[in-house]
Amino acid sequence: MHIPATTVDAYLAAAPEERRPALETLRQVILDHLPDGFVERIQYGMPGYVVPHEAYPPGYHCNPKDPLPFLSFASQKHFIALYHMGMYANPALLDWFTQAYPKHSKRKLDMGKSCVRFKKVEDIPFALIGELVSKMTVSDWIEIYERNVRR
């Protein structure tokens, strides 16, 4: 599901009405727990949190004109998705998340490499997401990114 928007507020306003409260809560949880230095913006057609060029001038290796992506979320056709690049690149963080998840949700974890899918908005573990978001600083993410991607 593509939602054409140039701002996060516009994205949320255009999201399906039944998902809007969960998306707004997800955004607020992220903003409340996100370490300093990340910047909110629309990236790849969804709300994202990036390392700006001021903090990491090389940008994203796939397109150096883009700031380094870190975290994003989207309203997809059948679910709400949370994309956390840090879990993809840091096995210890991924292990922590997969072990902590059952303590916060009665649903089975539905996850790809960096994507966590929530089919029912009432099953989104906001407290766990807040904790996840707080676990990696901009400098942590740059170090991991450099070590794993920009060899």
C-alpha positions in Angstrom: 0.0 0.0 0.0 1.6 3.2 -1.1 0.6 6.4 0.6 1.8 9.4 -1.3 3.1 12.0 1.2 6.0 14.3 1.6 5.7 14.7 5.4 5.1 12.2 8.2 2.0 14.2 9.3 0.6 13.9 5.7 1.4 10.2 5.6 -0.5 9.6 8.9 -3.4 11.7 7.7 -3.7 9.6 4.5 -3.3 6.2 6.3 -6.4 4.0 6.6 -8.6 5.3 9.4 -8.7 2.1 11.3 -4.8 2.0 11.4 -4.2 5.7 12.1 -4.3 5.6 15.9 -1.8 2.7 16.0 0.5 4.5 13.5 0.3 7.7 15.5 1.1 5.8 18.7 4.0 4.0 17.0 5.4 7.3 15.8 5.1 8.8 19.3 6.8 5.8 20.9 9.6 6.1 18.4 10.0 9.9 19.0 9.9 9.4 22.7 12.7 6.8 22.7 14.8 7.7 19.7 18.3 8.8 20.7 19.4 12.3 19.8 20.8 12.8 16.3 18.4 10.8 14.2 16.0 12.9 12.0 12.4 12.1 11.1 11.5 12.3 7.4 9.7 10.5 4.6 12.2 8.1 3.0 11.3 5.4 0.4 7.6 6.4 0.7 7.3 5.8 4.4 8.1 7.6 7.7 11.7 7.0 8.5 14.4 8.0 11.0 17.8 8.6 9.4 21.3 9.7 10.2 21.5 13.1 8.3 24.4 13.9 6.0 25.6 16.4 8.7 26.4 13.5 10.9 27.4 11.0 8.2 28.4 12.8 5.0 28.9 9.6 2.9 25.1 8.9 3.1 23.6 5.6 2.2 25.8 3.4 0.0 23.0 2.4 -2.3 22.5 6.1 -3.1 24.9 8.5 -1.4 22.4 11.4 -1.9 20.2 9.7 0.6 20.9 10.0 4.3 21.7 6.7 6.1 18.4 5.0 6.9 18.0 3.5 10.4 14.3 2.9 11.2 11.0 3.2 9.4 7.4 2.1 9.6 4.6 1.7 7.1 1.0 0.8 6.6 1.2 -2.1 4.2 -1.7 -3.8 2.5 -2.2 -6.5 5.2 -0.1 -5.3 8.1 1.8 -2.5 9.8 5.5 -2.9 9.3 8.4 -1.8 11.4 11.8 -1.8 9.7 14.9 -1.6 12.0 18.1 -1.8 10.1 20.1 -2.2 13.3 18.5 -5.6 14.0 19.5 -6.7 10.5 23.1 -5.7 11.1 23.5 -6.5 14.8 22.9 -10.2 15.7 23.0 -9.4 19.4 20.2 -6.9 19.1 18.2 -9.3 16.9 18.7 -12.1 19.5 17.6 -9.7 22.3 14.5 -8.7 20.4 13.4 -12.2 19.4 13.8 -13.4 23.0 12.0 -10.4 24.5 9.1 -10.5 22.0 7.1 -13.4 23.6 7.1 -11.5 26.9 5.3 -8.6 25.2 3.0 -10.3 22.8 0.8 -13.5 22.7 1.2 -13.6 18.9 4.0 -15.4 17.1 6.7 -13.1 15.9 6.3 -12.4 12.2 9.6 -11.1 11.0 11.9 -10.8 7.9 15.5 -9.6 8.0 14.7 -6.2 9.3 11.0 -6.1 9.1 8.6 -6.9 11.9 5.0 -7.3 10.7 1.9 -6.7 12.8 -1.3 -7.9 11.3 -3.5 -6.7 14.2 -3.0 -3.2 15.5 -4.0 -4.3 19.0 -1.0 -6.7 19.0 1.7 -4.1 18.5 4.1 -4.3 21.5 4.7 -0.5 21.9 6.7 -0.8 25.1 9.1 -3.3 23.5 9.4 -1.1 20.4 10.3 1.8 22.6 13.0 -0.2 24.3 14.3 -1.4 20.9 14.5 2.1 19.5 16.4 3.3 22.5 19.1 0.6 22.3 21.2 2.1 19.4 22.7 5.6 19.2 23.7 7.4 16.0 27.3 6.6 16.6 26.5 2.9 17.4 24.6 2.7 14.1 27.3 4.4 12.1 29.9 2.0 13.6 27.9 -1.1 12.8 27.0 0.2 9.3 30.6 0.9 8.5 31.7 -2.5 9.8 29.1 -4.5 8.0 28.3 -2.6 4.8 31.0 -0.1 3.9 34.0 -2.4 4.1 
